[in-house]
Amino acid sequence: MKCRAYFILVSFLLVMSVGCKKQNESPKKMQMKLEKTAADILGDSNYLAISYGGYRERTRERQPTIEQLKQDMHILHAMGIRILRTYNVQLPHAANLLEAIKQIKIEDPGFEMYVMLGAWIDCLNAWTDKLPDHNVESPDNANEIQRAVNLVNKYPDIVKVLAVGNEAMVKWATSYYVQPGVILKWVNHLQDLKLKGELPKDLWITSSDDFSSWGGGDTSYHTPELEALIKAVDYISMHTYPYHNTHYNPDFWFVPDEQEELDSIQQIQNAMLRAKDFAVKQVDSVRSYMKSLGVDKPIHIGETGWASVSTGYYGPKGSKATDEYKQGLYYRHMREWTNSVGISCFYFEAFNEKWKDGNNPKGSENHFGLFTIEAEAKYPIWDLVDKNVFDGLTRDGNKIRKTYNGNLDSLMKEVLVPPKVVVQE
């Protein structure tokens, strides 16, 4: 009996000791146990990704305030977004965004939002009146990388991916593109910093570029430097834009002869399925090239999207690709496909940004957002408005409501069937 009593007493003290130890753990230590890494969140359909810019004006000289950024974070969080992509750290936007997320997390420890931080990379003389030298990098690239490193170390619980360059290797980016060796140089530099303990060891390093830049298209991109880059990054972040290809590479877009007898809605729906298949083929082409090098790494979509307004190549006088109905179909198809195969899709983009084509209000670049600047939810996410996920949320004083007042018939009056032949402006 004495032994049994002694055993019970010891067991009770052990349980109490463990309980007290848990209670005495610091909040910071408990939080560290719950932190997610890039490996945890990329490819997880519970962590939807999106490209984000919070600019409201026709110029980036007027930066969104931290309060405005916090409004946007609550809106995106309500629709299930958990990972954001930014593009540069030259301007205050990315740093302010990280601070906004930090402040929300202090107010609400359960709030989750992570960032794929972009560092902009240029060639010499980019964006100047001088001829760009695509074989020499801009001297400011080193400063941009250091700014990014500083932000990663300041907000390690938020920044989970660091992307070196945005469409910085693709040769149609004639204003600024660089050779793959420049991107490789900075990726290796960042990987070395991880090994030295000067960056978080779980931080993933990549570059975000067109599918062709990753070897999925023209074989002229198949260089030793690209091979080395594919081996150096933690994963491939590739862009695919069937939308733009409705003009530049439109064979998939035309209504086939055998579908001419279908009604217009069926023709449109079939065209959008072909657009999704076009994107899938580009992902597959990059994977095929990567595996031909003996490499097997994750591939995620750093950008894809569909504009809702265009008076140019993609509008009524062009490929007839542009409207909210087609945008909604593409968004749904891409989310369903990428979620089913474990690919993160940084859909482009969260909100319209009118600085992108400031002198052309109806230019397609201004209208890729799932929301208008005034907080109208476009057709792709009307269902979320119906589910009341945005109740109580506003953007610059505007409540979240549907475009076209939610009237599908009004929207469909602007929807055009894809052509049988290319129609140029």
C-alpha positions, -999 to +999 in steps of 0.1 A: +000+000+000+028+024+009+045+017-025+012+023-043+007+056-025+042+066-033+037+058-070+005+079-071+022+108-054+051+108-078+028+105-108+008+135-095+039+156-091+052+147-126+018+157-142+018+190-122+055+196-132+047+192-169+016+213-167+035+241-149+063+239-175+037+244-203+021+273-185+055+289-179+066+287-216+069+322-230+043+333-256+072+338-281+084+302-276+048+289-280+044+310-312+076+296-326+062+261-324+032+271-345+052+290-372+048+278-407+075+275-433+073+279-471+075+241-474+044+239-452+022+265-470+031+264-506+009+238-523-016+237-494-051+247-506-058+260-472-032+288-479-045+305-510-021+329-527-025+361-546-004+389-560-010+422-542-005+459-547-024+483-526-021+514-548-052+535-552-039+563-574-026+568-609+009+571-596+030+552-570+043+584-556+013+584-534+017+553-512-011+535-495-011+541-458-006+514-432-043+517-423-053+512-459-031+482-461-046+468-430-081+472-445-070+452-475-055+425-454-088+420-436-106+418-469-082+392-484-081+372-452-119+370-452-118+354-487-093+328-476-060+344-488-030+335-467+000+343-489+007+375-507+032+383-534+050+417-536+074+429-563+100+453-551+115+469-520+127+501-537+094+518-526+079+518-491+049+496-501+064+462-492+079+474-459+046+491-449+027+460-458+048+439-435+044+464-407+006+464-413+005+426-410+026+427-379+002+452-363-028+430-371-010+400-356-004+419-324-041+428-323-052+393-333-026+365-326-046+341-346-043+361-378-023+344-405-008+361-435+025+353-451+045+371-479+065+362-509+088+392-510+101+404-543+134+421-550+134+439-583+163+432-607+172+455-636+199+457-663+222+487-667+204+518-680+169+503-674+140+527-675+163+556-687+168+574-720+200+554-725+201+521-744+196+492-719+226+469-716+212+435-710+246+420-704+254+442-674+232+445-643+221+477-626+244+489-598+213+493-576+206+455-576+229+450-547+211+476-527+177+461-536+189+427-524+202+441-491+169+459-485+151+426-490+175+408-467+169+434-440+131+430-443+133+392-441+153+394-409+130+420-395+098+400-402+109+364-403+075+352-391+058+368-421+083+366-451+086+329-462+098+333-497+123+357-513+120+361-551+149+375-570+135+395-599+101+396-617+101+386-654+137+397-653+150+371-677+124+370-704+135+388-735+103+406-743+109+427-712+130+449-734+133+478-709+151+459-682+158+421-687+191+406-675+209+374-683+202+343-661+237+346-647+227+378-628+197+361-612+219+330-604+245+353-588+220+367-563+202+334-557+235+319-547+243+349-525+211+345-506+215+307-503+250+314-488+235+338-463+211+310-452+241+286-447+258+313-426+228+318-405+223+353-418+189+345-432+163+320-418+172+285-428+136+277-438+133+307-462+128+296-497+146+314-525+134+316-561+130+339-591+095+346-606+095+346-644+077+337-676+074+300-684+098+304-713+125+318-690+123+285-671+130+265-703+094+257-711+094+274-745+120+286-769+152+265-767+173+297-769+167+300-732+183+266-725+217+278-713+242+265-687+233+295-665+196+286-665+205+250-657+225+261-627+198+285-616+172+257-617+195+237-594+201+267-571+165+278-564+143+261-538+114+260-562+104+273-596+080+303-597+066+305-632+041+328-650+015+317-675-009+340-693-034+324-717-051+358-716-022+376-734-019+346-757-054+351-771-036+378-791+000+366-794-005+329-798-042+325-804-047+291-820-062+276-788-086+305-785-104+303-818-138+285-819-133+252-836-154+244-867-171+215-848-183+239-821-199+265-844-233+250-838-231+254-800-248+283-783-226+313-774-224+304-737-212+269-745-186+283-769-173+307-743-172+281-716-153+257-739-129+285-748-121+291-711-115+254-706-090+256-735-074+286-717-069+265-686-055+236-706-031+261-722-018+271-688-015+235-677+006+227-708+030+255-700+034+242-664+040+208-678+066+221-703+086+237-675+084+205-655+096+184-685+126+207-690+135+207-653+133+169-651+154+166-683+182+182-662+178+155-635+161+180-612+128+174-593+116+205-574+082+220-567+068+243-594+043+270-583+025+296-604+039+330-595+014+348-618-016+341-639-047+362-644-075+375-666-084+412-671-120+424-670-117+455-692-097+462-724-100+484-754-068+470-769-056+437-783-079+417-760-111+438-763-141+440-787-119+449-816-093+423-807-095+388-794-128+394-775-112+378-745-120+404-719-150+406-695-158+396-659-176+364-670-145+350-686-124+362-657-147+343-634-144+311-653-107+313-655-103+321-618-125+291-609-107+267-633-072+277-621-081+276-584-097+242-588-069+227-609-040+241-588-057+231-555-062+196-568-026+190-578-009+208-549+003+239-567+002+274-552-013+299-576-004+335-569-034+348-589-029+382-604-043+402-587-062+412-557-073+448-565-072+469-597-043+493-598-047+522-622-010+533-621+000+504-644-014+522-675-020+556-661-027+573-694-051+547-706-079+541-680-094+512-700-060+495-706-062+459-695-032+462-671-054+484-649-082+458-646-067+424-635-080+428-599-107+406-584-119+439-568-122+473-583-103+501-565-137+512-550-141+477-533-166+463-558-162+425-559-161+413-595-180+383-609-153+357-599-160+363-562-197+373-562-203+340-543-182+352-514-204+384-511-235+361-511-218+342-482-214+374-462-177+369-457-171+406-461-197+418-436-184+447-416-153+453-439-147+484-459-121+498-482-116+536-479-151+538-465-167+517-493-185+485-483-179+454-503-206+449-529-210+433-563-202+448-597-232+453-620-252+454-587-251+416-589-271+415-621-258+387-643-279+397-672-264+431-672-229+416-671-236+392-699-245+420-723-208+428-725-196+392-730-184+383-765-178+350-782-142+343-792-136+347-829-130+321-855-101+341-869-076+367-854-091+402-855-063+428-852-068+464-843 
